[in-house]
């Protein structure tokens, strides 16, 4: 299913005898109102590490631009924006570092991923700073959202394991 505003982006790669040069982020390829206020690096040494499902409630809109720097993940994104025609649509797919692609996730969507191989790292750019009081989530195996994770999580935080089920108003 599609999610309004979600974009898979092919990064520009230049290869020669020295190696590779990758343009990781280009504001013109995303949208003009995406200003980076915070950059995060998620390092996942163990295959089967699950992070999510996370989203922000209130505050400044939190758009995300994610680039895999090593390894591979299975990513799930759920549109929680009631004003969008794609409300409650789910995007699921595999991202591979060697594909040199990125994904833009609009504010109002929940995101989670599971690492498929050891030593998987994700670099992500945020349009809002992390605020603990605005951070929320729901269970990765929520029965309301049918995410077909390709493997059983090996590592998952206590917080992610104990999120409540998603409540729709």
DRENPA-457872 format. One record per residue (C-alpha): x, y, z; residue number from 0. Coordinates in pm, whole numbers, plus 32768, in hexadecimal, padded with zeros to 4 digits. Each point is the difference from the previous one (the first is absolute). Layout:
REM residues N
<<X; Y; Z>; NUM>;
...
This chain:
REM residues 169
<<8000; 8000; 8000>; 0>;
<<8074; 815D; 7FBF>; 1>;
<<802E; 8113; 8100>; 2>;
<<7FD3; 816A; 7F94>; 3>;
<<814F; 80B4; 8007>; 4>;
<<80D5; 7EC7; 8030>; 5>;
<<811E; 7FFB; 7F06>; 6>;
<<810D; 7F05; 7FA6>; 7>;
<<8128; 80C3; 7F7D>; 8>;
<<8120; 7F7F; 7F2C>; 9>;
<<813C; 80AA; 8079>; 10>;
<<80F7; 8084; 7F02>; 11>;
<<8138; 7F24; 7FF7>; 12>;
<<8148; 804F; 7F54>; 13>;
<<80F1; 7ED9; 7FDB>; 14>;
<<8163; 8006; 7F81>; 15>;
<<8152; 7F60; 804E>; 16>;
<<8009; 80B1; 8153>; 17>;
<<7EB9; 7F69; 8076>; 18>;
<<7EA9; 809B; 8023>; 19>;
<<7F6F; 8153; 8051>; 20>;
<<7E91; 8003; 8068>; 21>;
<<7F22; 812F; 8023>; 22>;
<<7F47; 7F91; 813A>; 23>;
<<7F0E; 8123; 8016>; 24>;
<<7F89; 8108; 7F0A>; 25>;
<<7EF1; 80E8; 807F>; 26>;
<<7F78; 802D; 7E9F>; 27>;
<<7FB7; 7E8B; 7FE3>; 28>;
<<7F2A; 7FF7; 8139>; 29>;
<<7F2D; 8137; 801F>; 30>;
<<804F; 816C; 803A>; 31>;
<<7F76; 8016; 8161>; 32>;
<<80DC; 7EEA; 808E>; 33>;
<<8103; 80A6; 80DE>; 34>;
<<80ED; 7F1C; 80BD>; 35>;
<<800C; 8052; 8175>; 36>;
<<8092; 7EBA; 8081>; 37>;
<<80C7; 7EDF; 7F6F>; 38>;
<<8007; 7EA8; 80A2>; 39>;
<<80C7; 7EC3; 7FC6>; 40>;
<<7F68; 7EB3; 8064>; 41>;
<<8104; 7EEA; 801E>; 42>;
<<7F78; 7E9E; 8016>; 43>;
<<8117; 7EFD; 8034>; 44>;
<<7F13; 7ED5; 800C>; 45>;
<<7F19; 7F7F; 7EEF>; 46>;
<<7E9A; 7FF3; 807F>; 47>;
<<8012; 814B; 80C0>; 48>;
<<7EA8; 809F; 7FF6>; 49>;
<<7FC1; 8172; 8040>; 50>;
<<7E9E; 8088; 7FF3>; 51>;
<<7EE9; 8048; 7FC9>; 52>;
<<804E; 816C; 8054>; 53>;
<<7F54; 8148; 7FB9>; 54>;
<<7FE2; 8160; 8089>; 55>;
<<7EC8; 8098; 809B>; 56>;
<<7FEC; 817B; 7FE7>; 57>;
<<8118; 80FA; 7FE3>; 58>;
<<80B0; 805D; 7EBE>; 59>;
<<7FBF; 7F15; 7ED9>; 60>;
<<8103; 7EE8; 8004>; 61>;
<<8054; 7FA3; 7E9B>; 62>;
<<8112; 7EF9; 7FD8>; 63>;
<<80F8; 7FB8; 7EEE>; 64>;
<<80AE; 7EB1; 8033>; 65>;
<<8137; 7F7C; 7F51>; 66>;
<<8086; 7EA4; 8046>; 67>;
<<817A; 8015; 8022>; 68>;
<<8042; 7E8C; 8031>; 69>;
<<7F3C; 7EBB; 8002>; 70>;
<<7E8D; 7FDA; 7FBF>; 71>;
<<7EB7; 803A; 80B2>; 72>;
<<7E95; 7FA9; 7FD2>; 73>;
<<7F47; 8146; 803F>; 74>;
<<7E91; 8036; 8054>; 75>;
<<7F52; 8151; 7FF0>; 76>;
<<7E99; 8043; 806C>; 77>;
<<7F48; 813E; 7FA1>; 78>;
<<7F5B; 8088; 813C>; 79>;
<<7F8B; 8146; 7F61>; 80>;
<<7E84; 8004; 8011>; 81>;
<<7FF3; 811E; 7F03>; 82>;
<<80A8; 7F2F; 7EEE>; 83>;
<<7F55; 7F13; 7F0E>; 84>;
<<8118; 7F09; 8052>; 85>;
<<7FA1; 7FFA; 8175>; 86>;
<<8057; 7EAB; 8096>; 87>;
<<80AE; 7F8C; 7EC1>; 88>;
<<813B; 7F36; 8040>; 89>;
<<813D; 8005; 7F32>; 90>;
<<80E9; 7ED5; 802D>; 91>;
<<8144; 7FC0; 7F4A>; 92>;
<<816D; 7FA7; 800E>; 93>;
<<8113; 8105; 7FF0>; 94>;
<<8160; 7F93; 7FA0>; 95>;
<<8133; 80DB; 8034>; 96>;
<<8091; 7F95; 7EB1>; 97>;
<<7ECB; 8084; 7F49>; 98>;
<<806C; 8166; 8053>; 99>;
<<7E9C; 806E; 803D>; 100>;
<<7F58; 80C6; 8112>; 101>;
<<7E9E; 8023; 807D>; 102>;
<<7F43; 813C; 805F>; 103>;
<<7EF1; 7FCE; 8109>; 104>;
<<7F07; 8119; 8035>; 105>;
<<7FA5; 807B; 815B>; 106>;
<<7EDD; 7F46; 809A>; 107>;
<<8074; 7EA5; 7FA1>; 108>;
<<8077; 7EF2; 80EF>; 109>;
<<8146; 7F53; 7FA1>; 110>;
<<80AC; 7EC0; 8068>; 111>;
<<8107; 7F17; 7F74>; 112>;
<<80B0; 7EB9; 8040>; 113>;
<<8169; 7FC8; 7F9A>; 114>;
<<8025; 7EDC; 7F11>; 115>;
<<817A; 7FD5; 8022>; 116>;
<<8109; 804D; 8105>; 117>;
<<809D; 815A; 8002>; 118>;
<<7EE0; 80C3; 7F6C>; 119>;
<<8009; 817A; 8026>; 120>;
<<7F07; 810D; 7FA1>; 121>;
<<8042; 8173; 7FE3>; 122>;
<<7ECB; 80D1; 8023>; 123>;
<<7FB9; 816F; 7FE3>; 124>;
<<7EE2; 809A; 80C6>; 125>;
<<7F3C; 8141; 7FCA>; 126>;
<<7FBD; 8019; 8177>; 127>;
<<80D5; 7FC2; 8132>; 128>;
<<7FB2; 7ED0; 80D5>; 129>;
<<7F25; 8059; 812B>; 130>;
<<7FCA; 7EE9; 80FA>; 131>;
<<7EAC; 808A; 8064>; 132>;
<<7F86; 7FE7; 7E95>; 133>;
<<8088; 7EA2; 7FBA>; 134>;
<<7F07; 7EE3; 7FE4>; 135>;
<<7FCE; 7EB0; 7F61>; 136>;
<<7F31; 7EC7; 7FDF>; 137>;
<<8051; 7E8D; 8002>; 138>;
<<80C5; 7F7B; 7ED6>; 139>;
<<7F11; 7ED7; 7FF7>; 140>;
<<7EC2; 80CA; 802D>; 141>;
<<7ED9; 7F30; 7F7F>; 142>;
<<7F5B; 8138; 7F6D>; 143>;
<<812D; 803A; 7F1C>; 144>;
<<8068; 7ECA; 7F41>; 145>;
<<8177; 8025; 7FD6>; 146>;
<<809E; 7ECB; 7F6B>; 147>;
<<8156; 8010; 80A6>; 148>;
<<80E9; 7F11; 7F44>; 149>;
<<8098; 7F75; 813F>; 150>;
<<7FC6; 7FEA; 8175>; 151>;
<<80AB; 811A; 80BE>; 152>;
<<813D; 7F94; 80B8>; 153>;
<<8034; 814E; 80B2>; 154>;
<<7EF0; 80F5; 805A>; 155>;
<<8000; 8109; 8110>; 156>;
<<7F22; 7FDC; 8130>; 157>;
<<7F4F; 813F; 7F93>; 158>;
<<7FB6; 7F7C; 7EA2>; 159>;
<<7F91; 7EB0; 808B>; 160>;
<<7F0E; 80AA; 80F0>; 161>;
<<7F5F; 810A; 7F25>; 162>;
<<7E84; 7FE3; 800D>; 163>;
<<7F33; 7F9C; 7ED1>; 164>;
<<7FA1; 811A; 7F15>; 165>;
<<7EC0; 80AF; 8067>; 166>;
<<7F2F; 809F; 7EF1>; 167>;
<<7F16; 811A; 805D>; 168>;
